[in-house]
Amino acid sequence: MLRVGLTGGIGSGKSTVATRLAERGAVVIDSDRVAREVVARGTDGLADVVAAFGPDVRTAEGDLDRPALASIVFSDETARQRLNAIVHPRVRDRAAELAAAAPADAVVVQDVPLLVENGMAPLYHLVVVVDTPVDVRVRRLVEHRGMAEADARARIAAQATECARRAVADVWLDNGGAPERTAEAVDALWDGRLLPFEANVRLRRHTDRGAPTLVDYDLTWPSQAERVLGRLRLAVGDKAVRVDHVGSTSVPGLAAKDVLDFQVTVPTLDDSLDEPLAAAGFPRVPGFDRDSPHPPGGPETPKRTHASADPARWANVHVRAADSPFARYTLLFPAWLRADEAARAEYAALKRGLVGGADTIPEYGTDKEPWFDRAIPRATAWAAATGWTPA
């Protein structure tokens, strides 16, 4: 099962995207609909809302008087938090029930208006943000929902900013144009990413990406890494000492393969994280369970390697014990390269020279090992001179 979070600002057209995904076969869970269900007439949710805000928020027929409640909570942050504390846990639990009832091979799309505001992005394998220019959203709200323009703009301003939404978006879907263009974009997402991603998660496999290719530093790598870190940290919980973005993509300005590398440091190396990581979209990769000897001639060091099941975002996850020398080296090298411009340029030149001659990623990694053997003492000396320790 693949879990997809769908969000966007009011008037952005999430429902249009959700409808198209449902047409393609997704199981769509509408959080707004669920939120209405959990405070429907006769529910304990409605009883708690009335107890918190008074009898005037219930109609004579026994339903929730939404306009009356909105007039209380819209401009009062404390009241809004009190309402959220009543409604959100019930919505979460009901949505979990609906997701659990979906088929094992389902793509479950949860339409969550406040996904960003409530910090829910790590709960999903993928987050899709539907975006539309503010003026278009205002016009839709005025024409289709009968809002006054000032009210529409106030509602938009009260929600998450574009910057905050971009920070969690694995997919940024523009819904400001013709409907058929939005449908085409959703279809491409469904066929090219969601279906293969779901199969990979269910079958515990990753996508083979072929020969290594070097690209210039991508300014979006840090934000992409933060999204993955959120999922990894949620998956490993308190079983890990720390989880870090490592490797070349963590060094600003350094050319690299478009592969995000992460290290999960654990007190003791075992198989206890294999299933949590696989369920989160990072299945185990057999055959990559050793770090090469450092220094040369020493013993190999055990590790466990996982890779992303997302066909559009290659990521490797290296699980190492805290006492492994590689756990420290893996944190030290990026720190040293970030601080030492000459070492960074030297490493970049090495990689550019090697990448064309390696047919596979493991071969490319093996070709770099002699340089790493020579660089470890330099990085270690830098750490001693500067007093560096892992942050």
Stockholm file with secondary structure:
# STOCKHOLM 1.0

chainA/1-391         MLRVGLTGGIGSGKSTVATRLAERGAVVIDSDRVAREVVARGTDGLADVVAAFGPDVRTAEGDLDRPALASIVFSDETARQRLNAIVHPRVRDRAAELAAAAPADAVVVQDVPLLVENGMAPLYHLVVVVDTPVDVRVRRLVEHRGMAEADARARIAAQATECARRAVADVWLDNGGAPERTAEAVDALWDGRLLPFEANVRLRRHTDRGAPTLVDYDLTWPSQAERVLGRLRLAVGDKAVRVDHVGSTSVPGLAAKDVLDFQVTVPTLDDSLDEPLAAAGFPRVPGFDRDSPHPPGGPETPKRTHASADPARWANVHVRAADSPFARYTLLFPAWLRADEAARAEYAALKRGLVGGADTIPEYGTDKEPWFDRAIPRATAWAAATGWTPA
#=GR chainA/1-391 SS CEEEEEEECTTSCHHHHHHHHHHHTCEEEEHHHHHHHTTSTTCHHHHHHHHHHCGGGBCTTSSBCHHHHHHHHTTCHHHHHHHHHHHHHHHHHHHHHHHHTSCTTCEEEEECTTTTTTTCGGGSSEEEEEECCHHHHHHHHHHHHCCCHHHHHHHHHHSCCHHHHHHHCSEEEECSSCHHHHHHHHHHHIIIIIHHHHHHHHHTCCCCCCSCCEECCCTTHHHHHHHHHHHHHHHHGGGCSEEEEESGGGSTTCCEESCEEEEEEESSCSSTTHHHHHHTTCCBCTTCCEECCSSTTSCCEECEEEECCCTTCCEEEEEEETTCHHHHHHHHHHHHHHHCHHHHHHHHHHHHHHHTTCSSHHHHHHHHHHHHHHHHHHHHHHHHHHTCCCC
#=GC SS_cons         CEEEEEEECTTSCHHHHHHHHHHHTCEEEEHHHHHHHTTSTTCHHHHHHHHHHCGGGBCTTSSBCHHHHHHHHTTCHHHHHHHHHHHHHHHHHHHHHHHHTSCTTCEEEEECTTTTTTTCGGGSSEEEEEECCHHHHHHHHHHHHCCCHHHHHHHHHHSCCHHHHHHHCSEEEECSSCHHHHHHHHHHHIIIIIHHHHHHHHHTCCCCCCSCCEECCCTTHHHHHHHHHHHHHHHHGGGCSEEEEESGGGSTTCCEESCEEEEEEESSCSSTTHHHHHHTTCCBCTTCCEECCSSTTSCCEECEEEECCCTTCCEEEEEEETTCHHHHHHHHHHHHHHHCHHHHHHHHHHHHHHHTTCSSHHHHHHHHHHHHHHHHHHHHHHHHHHTCCCC
//
